[in-house]
């Protein structure tokens, strides 16, 4: 599906990473591995995609990515602090140069007044820089998850120097 925005962003990200000889790692919660699956759908992705972490539970975030329990207690799993720690942990636990992390509330329940369904945090990180973005999405669970993947790829594409 060449007209699919996810495919267009993914192809641009892949080309930029290949040109730089760099790798990507993903750390996902609410998307359940959708971002990693999307990356590996592209033939030849093993040349630029290093690995993915699916850390759906708080325990998984702590054990696999090193998210601090105090961060989860103070700010919750759906927070800028948590997504930053997820991305940093993914970088530390991989050989990748770039990390993309996603955490959020895809619904249909689980939202609160402060963090309604559709609240999603993204983080794109390297060893030298970090960019975060809060999304306030609407729609079905699938639509929220799909849009989160698309926006994560757009965030990475915008951070990659010389990205097409």
Residue frames relative to the residue before (quaternion, step in Angstrom):
aa qw qx qy qz dx dy dz
X 1.0000 0.0000 0.0000 0.0000 0.00 0.00 0.00
X 0.2023 -0.8347 0.5063 0.0779 3.55 0.23 1.32
X 0.6852 0.4862 -0.2912 0.4576 3.62 1.06 -0.66
X 0.4912 0.6606 -0.4291 0.3719 3.59 1.25 -0.14
X 0.4502 -0.7103 0.4599 0.2850 3.64 -0.69 1.01
X 0.5938 0.5557 -0.3743 0.4455 3.60 1.08 -0.61
X 0.6632 0.5060 -0.3048 0.4596 3.58 0.89 -0.92
X 0.6513 0.5154 -0.3187 0.4568 3.59 0.93 -0.87
X 0.6740 0.4752 -0.2998 0.4796 3.61 0.90 -0.88
X 0.6470 0.5297 -0.3195 0.4458 3.57 0.95 -0.86
X 0.6643 0.4992 -0.3087 0.4628 3.59 0.89 -0.86
X 0.6476 0.5042 -0.3186 0.4742 3.59 1.02 -0.76
X 0.6377 0.5169 -0.3168 0.4752 3.59 0.99 -0.84
X 0.6586 0.5150 -0.3097 0.4529 3.58 0.87 -0.96
X 0.6622 0.5061 -0.3081 0.4586 3.59 0.90 -0.92
X 0.6705 0.4960 -0.3026 0.4613 3.59 0.92 -0.88
X 0.6652 0.4892 -0.3112 0.4704 3.60 0.92 -0.85
X 0.6409 0.5182 -0.3248 0.4639 3.60 0.96 -0.83
X 0.6573 0.5180 -0.3113 0.4503 3.57 0.91 -0.89
X 0.7206 0.4223 -0.2335 0.4979 3.58 1.09 -0.71
X 0.3925 -0.7206 0.4819 0.3073 3.60 1.23 -0.28
X 0.5177 0.6515 -0.3964 0.3879 3.57 1.14 0.66
X 0.3531 -0.7428 0.5455 0.1616 3.52 -1.32 0.51
X 0.3030 -0.7347 0.5868 0.1547 3.52 -1.34 0.54
X 0.0938 -0.7368 0.6657 0.0720 3.53 -1.22 0.71
X 0.1965 -0.7733 0.5903 0.1223 3.58 -1.10 0.67
X 0.0973 -0.7436 0.6588 0.0602 3.53 -1.27 0.62
X 0.0279 0.8466 -0.5236 0.0913 3.56 -0.35 1.25
X 0.1633 -0.7430 0.6389 0.1144 3.48 -1.26 0.61
X 0.8230 0.2778 -0.1651 0.4672 3.62 0.00 -1.25
X 0.6710 0.4883 -0.3075 0.4656 3.62 1.12 -0.45
X 0.3295 -0.8231 0.4345 0.1589 3.58 1.28 0.01
X 0.7500 -0.3786 0.2170 0.4971 3.59 1.06 0.64
X 0.3964 0.7409 -0.4651 0.2784 3.60 1.27 -0.01
X 0.6447 0.5186 -0.3254 0.4577 3.60 0.98 -0.80
X 0.6651 0.4852 -0.3035 0.4797 3.61 0.89 -0.89
X 0.6343 0.5263 -0.3241 0.4643 3.59 0.99 -0.82
X 0.6436 0.5220 -0.3153 0.4625 3.56 0.97 -0.88
X 0.6488 0.5174 -0.3165 0.4595 3.57 0.94 -0.86
X 0.7421 0.4191 -0.2345 0.4676 3.57 0.84 -0.95
X 0.4797 0.6334 -0.4477 0.4103 3.59 1.26 0.05
X 0.6496 0.5204 -0.3110 0.4589 3.57 1.14 -0.61
X 0.4496 -0.6901 0.4876 0.2895 3.63 -0.66 1.01
X 0.7913 0.2855 -0.2338 0.4875 3.56 -1.00 0.85
X 0.3848 0.7628 -0.4579 0.2458 3.58 1.26 0.09
X 0.5525 0.6181 -0.4056 0.3851 3.62 1.13 -0.40
X 0.6065 0.5574 -0.3577 0.4398 3.61 1.21 -0.28
X 0.8068 0.2146 -0.1212 0.5370 3.62 1.19 -0.33
X 0.6828 0.4151 -0.2921 0.5256 3.63 1.24 -0.19
X 0.2645 -0.8211 0.4926 0.1147 3.56 -0.50 1.23
X 0.7366 -0.2998 0.2190 0.5654 3.61 0.87 -0.95
X 0.2280 -0.7545 0.5942 0.1605 3.51 -1.38 0.16
X 0.2230 -0.7412 0.6200 0.1287 3.53 -1.18 0.71
X 0.1098 -0.7429 0.6555 0.0802 3.56 -0.96 0.90
X 0.0350 0.8107 -0.5747 0.1062 3.54 -0.32 1.32
X 0.0723 -0.8581 0.5084 0.0008 3.53 0.43 1.28
X 0.7440 0.3637 -0.2150 0.5177 3.59 0.93 -0.82
X 0.6240 -0.5226 0.4168 0.4048 3.55 -1.26 0.33
X 0.6217 0.5418 -0.3443 0.4488 3.59 1.00 -0.79
X 0.6496 0.5088 -0.3199 0.4656 3.60 0.97 -0.80
X 0.6237 0.5315 -0.3422 0.4598 3.59 1.00 -0.77
X 0.6657 0.4955 -0.2895 0.4770 3.57 1.00 -0.87
X 0.7429 0.4461 -0.2315 0.4420 3.58 0.71 -1.13
X 0.7709 0.3873 -0.2034 0.4630 3.60 0.83 -0.95
X 0.8109 0.2762 -0.1151 0.5028 3.57 1.02 -0.78
X 0.4694 -0.7047 0.4292 0.3144 3.58 1.23 -0.18
X 0.2760 0.7397 -0.5583 0.2547 3.58 1.13 0.54
X 0.4526 -0.7108 0.4766 0.2504 3.56 -0.88 0.95
X 0.5194 -0.6380 0.4624 0.3309 3.60 -0.86 0.87
X 0.6270 0.5470 -0.3400 0.4382 3.61 1.00 -0.74
X 0.6084 0.5439 -0.3489 0.4609 3.59 1.08 -0.66
X 0.6752 0.4869 -0.2894 0.4725 3.56 0.92 -0.92
X 0.6562 0.5067 -0.3096 0.4657 3.58 0.98 -0.79
X 0.7281 0.4550 -0.2357 0.4552 3.57 0.87 -0.97
X 0.8333 0.2215 -0.0624 0.5026 3.58 0.84 -1.03
X 0.4528 -0.6812 0.4556 0.3512 3.58 1.18 -0.47
X 0.6434 -0.5431 0.3888 0.3740 3.53 -1.31 0.35
X 0.7068 0.3696 -0.2393 0.5536 3.57 1.15 -0.57
X 0.4503 0.6521 -0.4702 0.3885 3.53 0.22 1.36
X 0.6236 -0.5341 0.4145 0.3925 3.52 -1.26 0.39
X 0.6332 0.5419 -0.3351 0.4394 3.58 0.98 -0.83
X 0.6729 0.4974 -0.2981 0.4592 3.57 0.90 -0.91
X 0.6903 0.4797 -0.3058 0.4470 3.61 0.79 -0.94
X 0.6023 0.5419 -0.3555 0.4660 3.61 1.12 -0.62
X 0.6795 0.4788 -0.2879 0.4756 3.57 0.95 -0.89
X 0.5997 0.5494 -0.3590 0.4579 3.59 1.10 -0.63
X 0.6808 0.4821 -0.2894 0.4694 3.59 0.86 -0.95
X 0.6573 0.5057 -0.3140 0.4622 3.58 0.91 -0.89
X 0.6597 0.5115 -0.3019 0.4604 3.58 0.99 -0.84
X 0.6300 0.5294 -0.3306 0.4621 3.57 1.02 -0.78
X 0.6423 0.5108 -0.3220 0.4720 3.58 1.00 -0.78
X 0.6725 0.5053 -0.2991 0.4505 3.59 0.90 -0.93
X 0.7614 0.3851 -0.1889 0.4861 3.58 1.02 -0.78
X 0.6951 0.3791 -0.2733 0.5462 3.57 1.21 0.48
X 0.4826 -0.6260 0.5162 0.3299 3.53 -1.36 -0.13
X 0.4219 0.7359 -0.4336 0.3041 3.57 1.30 0.26
X 0.4388 -0.6794 0.5350 0.2442 3.51 -1.35 0.44
X 0.7649 0.2396 -0.0953 0.5903 3.55 1.22 -0.66
X 0.0911 -0.7733 0.6250 0.0561 3.56 -1.12 0.76
X 0.1070 -0.7422 0.6580 0.0688 3.51 -1.17 0.77
X 0.0325 -0.8031 0.5947 -0.0162 3.57 -0.76 1.05
X 0.0818 -0.7802 0.6201 0.0076 3.54 -1.15 0.79
X 0.1287 0.7502 -0.6446 0.0715 3.56 -1.03 0.87
X 0.2396 0.7922 -0.5314 0.1805 3.56 -0.93 0.79
X 0.4713 -0.6240 0.5417 0.3083 3.49 -1.41 -0.20
X 0.1630 -0.8338 0.5250 0.0509 3.56 -0.26 1.30
X 0.4599 -0.7157 0.4264 0.3074 3.59 1.23 -0.26
X 0.5062 0.0653 -0.7850 -0.3510 1.48 -2.40 -0.50
X 0.7357 0.2865 -0.2237 0.5715 3.61 1.24 -0.14
X 0.5123 0.6576 -0.4615 0.3035 3.57 -1.28 -0.13
X 0.5785 0.5987 -0.3757 0.4070 3.57 1.23 -0.22
X 0.2098 -0.7342 0.6290 0.1460 3.53 -1.34 0.33
X 0.7012 -0.4261 0.3331 0.4646 3.57 -1.27 -0.01
X 0.7068 0.4518 -0.2539 0.4815 3.60 0.96 -0.87
X 0.7843 0.1374 -0.0464 0.6032 3.56 1.11 -0.74
X 0.0837 -0.8312 0.5487 0.0306 3.59 0.21 1.24
X 0.6682 -0.4311 0.3948 0.4603 3.56 -1.31 0.23
X 0.7332 0.3668 -0.3073 0.4831 3.54 -0.91 0.97
X 0.5153 0.5965 -0.4325 0.4377 3.58 1.30 -0.01
X 0.0822 0.7881 -0.5988 0.1167 3.57 -0.67 1.14
X 0.1681 -0.7581 0.6227 0.0962 3.54 -1.09 0.81
X 0.1336 -0.7684 0.6240 0.0474 3.55 -1.04 0.93
X 0.0155 -0.7764 0.6291 0.0335 3.54 -1.21 0.54
X 0.1005 -0.7365 0.6673 0.0469 3.52 -1.07 0.90
X 0.0598 0.8331 -0.5420 0.0933 3.57 -0.58 1.10
X 0.1145 -0.7033 0.6941 0.1025 3.46 -1.41 0.53
X 0.6917 -0.4416 0.3349 0.4631 3.57 -1.23 -0.11
X 0.7540 0.3969 -0.1965 0.4851 3.59 1.21 -0.45
X 0.8187 0.1370 -0.0569 0.5547 3.62 1.12 -0.42
X 0.1143 -0.7730 0.6219 0.0510 3.52 -1.27 0.53
X 0.0380 -0.7676 0.6396 0.0137 3.55 -1.00 0.90
X 0.0861 -0.7929 0.6023 0.0343 3.56 -0.92 0.92
X 0.0620 -0.7796 0.6222 0.0340 3.51 -1.29 0.42
X 0.2326 -0.7428 0.6115 0.1420 3.55 -1.01 0.87
X 0.1631 -0.7705 0.6118 0.0740 3.53 -0.95 0.97
X 0.1264 -0.7397 0.6552 0.0868 3.54 -1.20 0.67
X 0.0085 0.8548 -0.5133 0.0759 3.53 0.23 1.35
X 0.1620 -0.7578 0.6191 0.1271 3.53 -1.30 0.29
X 0.5242 0.6206 -0.4769 0.3357 3.52 -1.29 0.30
X 0.7409 -0.3822 0.3067 0.4591 3.51 -1.32 -0.29
X 0.6963 -0.4337 0.3602 0.4442 3.55 -1.32 0.18
X 0.6716 0.4971 -0.2961 0.4628 3.57 0.88 -0.95
X 0.6566 0.5138 -0.3175 0.4518 3.59 0.93 -0.86
X 0.6469 0.5118 -0.3174 0.4677 3.60 0.97 -0.83
X 0.6729 0.4921 -0.2993 0.4641 3.58 0.90 -0.87
X 0.6528 0.5127 -0.3110 0.4629 3.59 0.95 -0.88
X 0.6708 0.4911 -0.3000 0.4678 3.57 0.89 -0.91
X 0.6058 0.5553 -0.3483 0.4510 3.59 1.08 -0.67
X 0.6465 0.5045 -0.3100 0.4811 3.58 0.97 -0.86
X 0.6641 0.5052 -0.3092 0.4562 3.57 0.87 -0.93
X 0.6887 0.4769 -0.2894 0.4631 3.58 0.85 -0.93
X 0.6045 0.5446 -0.3562 0.4595 3.60 1.08 -0.64
X 0.6675 0.4854 -0.3035 0.4762 3.60 0.91 -0.86
X 0.6281 0.5215 -0.3330 0.4718 3.59 1.05 -0.73
X 0.6279 0.5316 -0.3313 0.4620 3.59 1.02 -0.80
X 0.6677 0.4855 -0.2994 0.4783 3.59 0.89 -0.91
X 0.6398 0.5347 -0.3293 0.4430 3.56 0.90 -0.91
X 0.6792 0.4997 -0.2832 0.4569 3.57 0.98 -0.82
X 0.6840 0.4807 -0.2787 0.4727 3.58 1.17 -0.55
X 0.6105 0.5694 -0.3496 0.4252 3.59 1.15 -0.57
X 0.3972 -0.6998 0.5329 0.2619 3.60 -0.67 1.00
X 0.8475 0.1398 -0.1267 0.4961 3.55 -1.08 0.80
X 0.3154 0.7398 -0.5346 0.2596 3.59 1.09 0.57
X 0.4825 -0.6849 0.4586 0.2964 3.59 -0.86 0.93
